[in-house]
Amino acid sequence: MGQGKTSSEIATIRFNSVSTVETLRKNIICKLGLHGKGELLRYAIEKKYDF
């Protein structure tokens, strides 16, 4: 995510389905109290996380 990869690219790398990646992304957004994919990407870049 922090590298700007799409859900399908992440799913391929992690050997998951696209829906699993999207569900995990949604859960991360909720737990961090963010509002959307853009904020999650900004958060990941600022914190230098490599998802």
Buried (B, 14 or more C-beta within 10 A) or exposed (E): BBEEBEBEEBBEEEEBEBEBBBEBBEEBBEEEEBEEBEEBBEBBEEEEEEB
